[in-house]
Amino acid sequence: MVQAVWSATVCADHPVPVIRRLYSDASSGILFAQAGKIEIDDIGLPHGVILCPVAKSSGEVTLYPGSRLAGIRFHPATAYGVLGQHYEGMTRLAPTDDHRHALYPLYQRLSDCDDTHRHLELLSNWAEVHLVLRQLVPSALQSALQALAIADSPALPDTSLPRGQRQIERLFRQWLDMTPKQYQRILRVRNAASFLLLHPDARLAEVALQFGFSDQAHMCREFRSLANTTPGRV
């Protein structure tokens, strides 16, 4: 259900903001903005519990000196089962709407503590107690996600979905807020970007073929569309 719990802090005396790229992963999560100025794609976040949209394209987070935040990142489709809906943008949860998961008591405990390791412990403990899916991810959708991921090969197939294409497309739209093809494109770009970060001297034409792009130009177009950058810059 959870791919990561995380915590980040920028010291108050840090001379400049810290800027990091957030690559799209077809997932969503919950962010706890506790202190300082935080921006995602130049839009300031309010303090509180922030419910995140499904990441369909890459963005940029700017953490100013004195900022502190933490979060939970779900696997694809899981957030819909936990939260029961998708969000168009970063959405602050009102304390009066925190009925099911006790997110604001967790937010308060995180805010009262400035130790990163303690944050991770609090987030993990909360997940073990509160993450009961409203409904299980359908088995047909799980099979489709696994078919598109293919753990033993970097190249993603174009046609490897289980039977019942229309049913799978409906499930993707309901649980991931996207089509199977869009999900596949996001995975392909993310996997290629991860490879390039580890192998900066790799030949781009070879990387393009390795990860299922038709050619280097196709890979560049997909990176610009989904990652807002180019393979060369990565």
Buried (B, 14 or more C-beta within 10 A) or exposed (E): BBEEBBBBBBEEEBEEBBEEBBBBBBBBBBBBBBBBBBBBBEEEBEBBBBBBBBBBBBBBBBBBBBBBBBBBBBBBBBBBBBBEEBBEEBEBBEEEEBEEBEBBEBBEBBBEBEEBEBBBBBBEEBBEEEBEEEEEBBEBBBBBBEBBBBEEEBEBEEEEBBEEEEBBBEBBBEBBBBEBEBBBBBBBBBBBBBBBEEEEEBEBEEBBBBBBBEEBEEBBEBBEEBBBBEBEEB
